[in-house]
Amino acid sequence: MSQAPVGQSVATPAWVVATKWLLIALTVLGCTYLSWRAVEAGSWLIVTVAAFIAMAVLVVYATGRGITLKYLLPGLILLTLFQMWPIAYTVATAFTNYGDGHSLTKEQAIEAVQAQSVRPEPDSARYGMSVAIPEGETIAEADLALLLSRPAAEGTSGDNLLEGQELFVGTLEGLEPLPADGVTLRGNGTVGEAPGFQVLTLVEANERAQDVAEFAVPLEGGAGIKAATGTQAFVGRTTTTYDAAADTMTTIDGTVYVAHEGNFVPQDGQGPPLPTGWTENVGFDNFSSIFTDSTLRSGFLKIFLWNLAFPLLSVGSTFILGMLLALLFNDPRLKGKGLYRSLLILPYALPIFVTAIVWSAMFNQDFGMINDVTGLNINWLGDPWPARAAVLITNLWLGFPYMFLICTGALQSIPNDVKEAASVDGAGPIRTLWSVTMPLLLVAVGPLLVASFAFNFNNFGLIYLLTGGRPFEATNSQVGNTDLLITFAYRLAMESGSPNIGLASAVSIIIFLIVGVLSYGMFRQSKALEEVN
């Protein structure tokens, strides 16, 4: 086999160069397409990020310099997008009132309030209506659009005419003609299909019934188009006006609303605020609420204490059981160890969402297997302490196979001559286990125990699937006796009567700080075990 002379560079094969430039071109084209879609949506942050990634790829991979960066760049981009950006976004959200009714800018909220106040005018025009969303998007999250049709007047011309009907598409941006090419009409004259849109059935539109009822297409002069029935829309006029100079909203009955803490509230203090608010900075209010609001404070502290106990007990119990089993199966005299080990790791191989639901059924007081087999009548999931015990038992079943595996590997790496030396010195089996095997075992598994603690501190899946945080406090339905801080934050953000994502983000930051401090201390302690070596 011939080799190139020393000092002489080897020519790169042409197919490698072609593949490199093809991948660069595809990446740049992908970023360009993403930027184009982001410009259409008005998201300049995404445009900036996509442009930065495209330039970084060109600078790093289109030149022969920066060899190290060629390997590091993909990881740095993914780290920034999927780790650093979510953290930064969560921190920014924690200082706002972002949540249900406060997800828009102030300008968008003013437009939404005015659109929601549209009422039909006498003899107002009527449209045939189909509710639609952009093609390829999910029904629950996509922006709505109204595909409208009305009989065309004589002499009307344009590319939006089909079977004597004028076609329009209405969005929050306004009303635009809908080109007839590719559009089909139903028997009642409403749009059945349209290029670029997914026309919702009545059942699908009912999933967004509240959004459809509040949706209005803005027109000039304060008028708008709103849904009247499932297949008809009307032209109406707004009954609420905004005074930019005074920063007030005035309804048709003369009630004046002033801006206050992200809402328009009655100037005289009587009555509820207008339904749509906006996102604004609230400083440290979310953090102070956690510790000053009596309901949140008592719930937070109670959950925090359980949140400390749960991972400690879980890690301790799973480690002890896994280690004892590993010691048993590490005995060379035991036959069939491979089969036994395969059976023991089955709980670890099963998906947690299946196992948690099965255990939840087994803990049922009336029909569950636990009470049937033991003859007990314990309300495992309805009383606070039995519910906590049920969580720990289930997590023991789920967690001991992992500890068994890592302890098995660590035990097999301990040299036999160390144990033999201890035996020669007169140490019995228990003394050898305690003074020789355990310290060497903890050197290997100590960092993994810390990682397991951090995982169980935020073990959302187990709590949510097994108990849902229940049983709840009689005086506070937001606080569950088996809640962890992470499930508490989720309930505040998603399941409360008034979801508050800003407050939930503040709780998440506190969780992050707690886990970070505890993990740092534990890693410092585990580092001391290295002196055993």
C-alpha positions in Angstrom: 0.0 0.0 0.0 1.6 3.3 -1.1 1.7 6.3 1.2 2.1 9.9 0.5 5.6 11.3 1.1 6.1 13.0 4.4 5.3 16.7 4.2 3.2 16.3 1.1 -0.5 17.0 1.4 -3.0 14.5 0.3 -5.7 15.7 -2.2 -9.2 15.6 -0.8 -11.5 13.4 -3.0 -13.8 15.3 -5.2 -16.9 13.6 -3.8 -16.0 14.8 -0.2 -15.6 18.4 -1.4 -18.9 18.2 -3.3 -20.7 16.7 -0.3 -19.3 19.4 2.0 -20.6 22.2 -0.2 -23.9 20.5 -0.7 -24.4 20.3 3.1 -23.3 24.0 3.4 -25.8 25.0 0.7 -28.6 23.0 2.2 -28.0 24.6 5.6 -27.9 28.1 4.2 -31.1 27.5 2.1 -32.8 26.1 5.2 -31.8 29.2 7.3 -33.0 31.4 4.4 -36.4 29.7 4.2 -36.7 29.9 8.0 -35.9 33.6 7.9 -38.4 34.2 5.1 -41.2 32.5 7.2 -40.1 34.5 10.2 -40.3 37.8 8.3 -43.8 36.9 7.3 -44.7 36.3 10.9 -42.9 39.4 12.1 -40.5 37.4 14.3 -37.2 39.4 13.9 -35.5 37.4 16.7 -35.8 34.2 14.6 -34.5 36.1 11.6 -31.5 37.2 13.6 -30.8 33.7 14.9 -31.2 32.0 11.5 -28.9 34.6 9.8 -26.2 34.1 12.6 -26.3 30.3 12.1 -26.0 30.7 8.3 -23.0 33.0 8.7 -21.3 30.8 11.3 -21.6 27.8 9.1 -20.2 29.7 6.1 -17.3 31.1 8.1 -16.4 27.8 9.8 -16.9 25.2 7.1 -16.2 27.2 3.9 -12.7 27.9 4.9 -9.7 25.8 6.0 -9.3 27.6 9.3 -10.8 26.9 12.7 -10.4 23.2 12.7 -11.6 23.0 16.3 -14.7 24.9 15.6 -15.7 22.5 12.8 -16.3 20.0 15.5 -17.6 22.3 18.2 -20.0 24.4 16.2 -22.9 21.9 15.9 -22.8 21.3 19.7 -22.6 25.0 20.5 -25.6 25.8 18.3 -27.7 23.0 19.8 -26.6 24.0 23.3 -27.6 27.6 22.7 -31.0 26.7 21.1 -32.1 23.9 23.4 -30.4 24.8 26.7 -29.3 28.4 27.0 -32.3 30.0 25.1 -35.0 28.2 27.2 -33.2 29.2 30.4 -33.0 32.8 29.2 -36.6 32.8 28.1 -37.8 31.3 31.4 -35.9 34.0 33.4 -37.3 36.8 31.2 -40.8 35.4 31.6 -40.5 35.2 35.4 -40.4 39.0 35.6 -43.6 39.5 33.7 -47.3 38.8 34.2 -47.4 36.5 31.2 -50.3 34.1 31.4 -54.0 33.6 30.6 -55.4 37.0 29.4 -51.9 38.5 29.4 -50.3 37.0 26.4 -50.5 40.0 24.0 -48.7 43.3 23.6 -50.7 46.3 24.7 -51.4 47.3 21.1 -52.6 43.8 20.3 -54.8 43.8 23.5 -56.4 47.1 22.5 -57.2 45.7 19.0 -58.6 42.5 20.6 -60.8 44.3 23.0 -62.2 46.5 20.2 -62.7 43.4 17.9 -64.5 41.5 20.7 -66.9 44.5 21.1 -68.1 44.4 17.5 -71.9 44.3 17.4 -74.1 43.9 14.3 -75.5 47.0 12.6 -79.0 47.3 11.3 -79.3 45.6 7.9 -75.6 44.7 8.0 -74.1 42.5 5.3 -73.9 38.8 5.8 -71.3 36.4 4.6 -71.1 32.6 4.2 -68.3 31.6 6.5 -65.8 28.8 6.9 -63.3 28.7 9.8 -59.8 27.8 8.6 -56.2 27.6 9.8 -53.0 27.7 7.8 -52.3 24.4 6.1 -50.0 22.1 8.1 -50.5 23.7 11.5 -52.3 22.1 14.5 -55.9 23.1 15.3 -55.2 24.0 18.9 -52.4 26.5 18.3 -52.8 27.8 14.8 -54.0 31.4 14.0 -57.6 31.4 12.8 -58.9 32.8 9.5 -62.4 33.2 8.2 -63.0 32.2 4.6 -65.9 34.3 3.5 -68.3 34.4 0.5 -71.2 36.6 -0.6 -73.2 36.9 -3.8 -71.4 39.1 -6.3 -73.1 42.2 -7.6 -73.8 42.6 -11.3 -70.7 43.8 -13.2 -68.3 42.7 -10.5 -65.0 41.3 -11.8 -61.8 40.0 -10.3 -59.9 36.8 -9.7 -61.9 36.1 -6.5 -65.2 35.3 -8.3 -66.4 31.7 -8.3 -69.9 30.5 -9.2 -71.4 34.0 -8.7 -69.7 34.3 -5.3 -67.1 36.8 -4.2 -64.5 35.2 -2.0 -62.5 36.8 0.8 -60.1 35.7 3.6 -60.3 37.5 6.9 -57.5 37.6 9.4 -56.5 39.8 12.3 -54.6 41.9 9.6 -57.9 42.7 7.8 -60.0 41.5 4.8 -58.3 40.4 1.5 -59.7 38.9 -1.7 -59.3 35.1 -1.9 -58.2 34.0 -5.4 -60.7 31.5 -6.8 -58.1 29.2 -8.3 -58.2 25.9 -6.4 -61.2 26.9 -4.3 -64.3 24.7 -4.0 -67.7 25.7 -2.6 -70.1 23.6 -0.6 -73.8 23.4 -1.5 -74.6 26.3 0.9 -72.1 28.6 -0.8 -69.4 28.4 1.9 -65.8 27.6 1.1 -65.1 23.8 1.3 -61.4 23.9 0.2 -58.9 26.6 -0.4 -55.1 26.4 -1.3 -52.9 27.1 1.7 -55.7 26.6 4.2 -57.2 23.7 6.2 -60.9 24.3 6.4 -62.2 23.1 9.7 -65.3 20.9 10.1 -68.0 22.1 12.5 -66.6 19.6 15.1 -63.1 20.8 14.7 -64.2 24.5 14.8 -66.0 23.7 18.0 -62.6 22.9 19.6 -61.8 26.6 19.2 -65.4 27.8 19.9 -64.3 30.5 22.3 -61.6 31.8 20.0 -64.0 31.8 17.1 -66.6 33.7 19.1 -64.0 36.4 20.1 -62.4 36.5 16.6 -63.1 39.6 14.5 -61.7 40.7 11.2 -61.0 44.5 11.4 -62.4 46.8 8.8 -62.0 50.6 8.3 -63.9 53.0 10.4 -64.1 50.8 13.5 -66.2 48.1 11.8 -65.4 44.4 11.8 -66.6 41.0 10.7 -67.6 38.4 13.3 -69.0 34.9 13.3 -72.8 34.8 13.8 -73.4 31.1 13.4 -71.2 28.1 12.5 -71.6 29.1 8.8 -72.4 32.8 8.7 -70.7 36.0 9.6 -71.9 39.6 10.0 -70.5 43.1 9.6 -70.7 45.1 12.8 -69.2 48.1 14.5 -67.0 48.2 17.6 -68.7 49.4 20.8 -65.5 50.2 22.6 -63.1 53.0 21.6 -59.6 53.7 22.6 -58.3 57.2 23.5 -54.5 57.1 22.9 -53.9 60.5 24.5 -55.6 59.6 27.8 -54.8 55.9 27.5 -58.4 54.9 28.3 -61.0 52.7 26.8 -64.7 53.8 26.7 -67.6 51.5 26.1 -70.9 52.5 24.4 -72.6 53.0 27.7 -70.0 55.6 28.8 -67.9 53.4 31.2 -64.3 54.5 31.2 -61.5 52.0 31.7 -58.0 53.0 32.6 -54.7 51.0 32.2 -53.6 49.3 35.4 -51.2 46.4 35.9 -51.7 44.9 32.5 -55.5 45.4 32.3 -58.0 48.0 31.5 -60.0 48.4 34.8 -63.1 50.6 35.5 -62.0 54.1 36.4 -64.5 54.2 39.2 -63.2 50.9 40.6 -66.6 49.2 40.2 -66.8 46.0 38.1 -64.4 43.6 36.5 -61.6 44.6 34.0 -62.0 44.2 30.3 -61.4 40.6 29.2 -58.1 40.9 27.4 -54.9 42.2 29.1 -51.3 42.5 28.0 -47.9 41.4 29.1 -45.8 43.8 31.0 -42.8 43.8 33.4 -43.7 43.3 37.0 -40.2 43.2 38.5 -39.9 40.8 41.4 -43.6 40.6 42.1 -43.8 36.9 41.1 -41.0 36.0 43.5 -42.3 38.0 46.3 -45.8 36.5 45.9 -44.3 33.0 46.5 -43.0 34.1 49.9 -45.5 36.8 50.9 -48.9 35.5 49.7 -50.2 33.4 52.7 -51.7 30.7 50.4 -48.8 30.4 48.1 -46.2 30.6 51.0 -47.8 27.8 53.1 -48.2 25.7 50.0 -44.7 26.3 48.7 -43.0 25.5 52.0 -45.0 22.3 52.5 -44.3 21.2 48.9 -40.6 22.1 49.3 -40.2 20.0 52.4 -41.7 17.0 50.7 -39.7 17.8 47.6 -36.5 17.4 49.7 -37.6 14.2 51.4 -38.8 12.5 48.2 -35.5 12.4 46.3 -33.5 11.6 49.4 -35.8 8.6 50.3 -36.0 7.5 46.7 -32.3 7.5 46.1 -31.6 5.9 49.4 -34.1 3.1 49.1 -33.4 2.3 45.4 -29.6 2.4 46.1 -29.8 0.1 49.1 -32.0 -2.5 47.3 -30.0 -2.3 44.1 -26.7 -2.6 45.9 -27.9 -5.6 48.0 -29.1 -7.4 44.8 -25.9 -6.6 43.0 -23.9 -8.0 45.9 -26.0 -11.1 45.8 -25.6 -11.7 42.1 -21.9 -10.8 42.3 -21.2 -14.1 44.2 -19.4 -16.4 41.8 -21.2 -19.5 43.4 -24.6 -18.3 42.1 -25.8 -20.0 38.9 -28.0 -18.6 36.2 -27.1 -15.0 37.1 -27.6 -13.8 33.5 -31.3 -14.9 33.5 -31.9 -13.3 37.0 -30.3 -10.1 36.0 -32.4 -9.9 32.8 -35.6 -10.3 34.9 -34.6 -7.7 37.4 -34.1 -4.9 34.9 -37.6 -5.4 33.4 -39.1 -2.6 35.4 -36.4 -0.3 34.1 -37.2 -1.3 30.5 -41.0 -0.5 30.7 -42.2 3.0 29.9 -42.9 5.0 33.1 -46.3 6.1 31.8 -47.4 2.5 31.6 -46.0 1.5 34.9 -47.3 4.5 36.8 -50.8 4.0 35.5 -50.7 0.3 36.4 -49.5 1.1 40.0 -52.2 3.7 40.3 -54.8 1.1 39.6 -53.1 -1.3 42.0 -53.4 1.3 44.8 -57.1 1.8 44.3 -58.8 1.4 47.7 -61.8 -0.6 46.6 -60.6 -2.6 43.6 -56.7 -2.4 43.7 -54.6 -5.5 44.1 -52.6 -4.1 47.0 -55.5 -4.0 49.4 -56.9 -7.3 48.0 -53.7 -9.2 48.6 -52.8 -7.7 52.0 -56.4 -7.6 53.3 -55.9 -3.9 54.2 -58.4 -1.1 53.6 -56.0 1.8 53.1 -57.0 4.8 51.0 -53.6 4.9 49.3 -54.3 7.7 47.0 -56.8 9.7 49.1 -54.9 10.2 52.3 -51.7 12.3 52.5 -49.3 9.9 54.1 -50.4 6.7 52.4 -50.3 8.7 49.1 -46.7 9.6 49.8 -45.9 6.0 50.7 -47.5 4.9 47.4 -45.3 7.3 45.5 -42.1 6.0 47.2 -43.1 2.4 46.7 -43.7 2.9 43.0 -40.5 4.8 42.6 -38.6 2.0 44.4 -40.0 -0.4 41.8 -39.0 1.9 39.0 -35.6 2.9 40.3 -33.9 -0.1 41.8 -33.0 -1.7 38.4 -30.9 1.3 37.5 -29.1 1.2 40.8 -28.7 -2.6 40.4 -27.0 -2.1 37.0 -24.6 0.6 38.1 -23.7 -1.2 41.3 -23.1 -4.5 39.4 -20.7 -2.7 37.1 -18.9 -1.0 39.9 -18.5 -4.2 42.0 -17.0 -6.0 39.1 -14.4 -3.3 38.7 -13.2 -3.7 42.3 -10.0 -5.8 42.3 -10.2 -9.1 44.2 -6.8 -8.6 45.7 -8.1 -5.7 47.8 -10.7 -8.0 49.3 -8.1 -10.8 49.8 -5.8 -8.3 51.6 -8.6 -7.4 53.9 -9.3 -11.0 54.6 -5.6 -11.7 55.3 -5.7 -8.8 57.8 -8.6 -10.6 59.6 -11.6 -8.6 58.3 -14.8 -10.5 58.2 -17.4 -10.3 55.4 -19.3 -7.4 57.0 -16.2 -5.5 57.9 -14.8 -6.0 54.3 -18.1 -4.8 52.9 -18.3 -1.7 55.1 -14.6 -0.6 55.1 -13.4 -1.8 51.7 -16.2 -2.5 49.2 -18.6 0.4 50.1 -16.0 3.2 49.9 -14.7 1.9 46.5 -18.3 1.4 45.3 -19.3 5.0 46.3 -16.3 6.4 44.4 -17.8 5.0 41.2 -21.5 5.6 41.8 -21.4 8.8 43.9 -21.8 11.2 41.0 -24.6 9.0 39.6 -26.4 9.2 43.0 -26.2 13.0 42.8 -27.6 12.9 39.2 -30.4 10.5 40.4 -31.2 13.0 43.2 -31.5 15.8 40.7 -33.7 13.7 38.5 -36.1 12.7 41.3 -36.2 16.3 42.6 -38.0 17.1 39.3 -39.7 13.7 38.7 -42.7 15.2 37.0 -43.9 12.1 35.1 -44.2 9.8 38.2 -46.2 12.3 40.3 -48.4 13.5 37.4 -49.3 10.0 36.2 -49.6 8.3 39.6 -51.4 10.8 41.8 -51.6 14.1 39.9 -50.3 15.7 43.1 -53.4 14.6 45.0 -54.8 14.5 47.6 -55.3 18.3 47.7 -55.6 20.6 50.7 -59.2 21.2 51.7 -58.6 24.9 51.8 -56.3 25.2 48.7 -57.0 23.2 45.5 -53.7 24.4 44.1 -51.6 22.5 46.6 -51.4 18.7 46.6 -49.9 16.6 49.3 -47.7 14.6 46.8 -46.9 17.6 44.7 -43.3 18.4 43.8 -42.3 22.0 43.0 -42.3 21.1 39.3 -45.9 19.8 39.3 -46.9 22.8 41.4 -45.4 25.1 38.8 -47.2 23.2 36.0 -50.5 23.5 37.8 -50.0 27.3 38.2 -49.1 27.6 34.5 -51.6 25.3 32.9 -54.3 23.9 35.1 -55.3 26.8 37.4 -58.5 28.8 36.9 -56.2 31.7 35.8 -52.9 30.2 34.5 -50.0 32.4 35.4 -46.9 31.4 33.4 -44.9 34.2 34.8 -45.4 32.9 38.4 -44.7 29.4 37.3 -41.5 30.5 35.7 -40.4 32.1 39.0 -41.1 28.8 40.7 -39.0 27.1 38.0 -36.1 29.4 38.6 -36.2 28.7 42.4 -36.2 25.0 41.6 -33.2 25.4 39.4 -31.3 27.3 42.1 -32.2 24.8 44.7 -31.1 21.8 42.6 -27.9 23.6 41.6 -26.9 24.4 45.2 -27.8 20.9 46.5 -26.0 19.2 43.6 -22.9 21.4 44.1 -22.7 20.4 47.7 -23.2 16.7 46.9 -20.6 16.7 44.2 -18.2 18.3 46.7 -18.9 15.5 49.1 -18.6 12.8 46.5 -15.2 14.3 45.3 -13.9 13.6 48.8 -14.4 9.9 48.2 -11.7 10.0 45.5 -9.2 10.0 48.3 -10.1 6.4 48.8 -8.2 5.6 45.6 
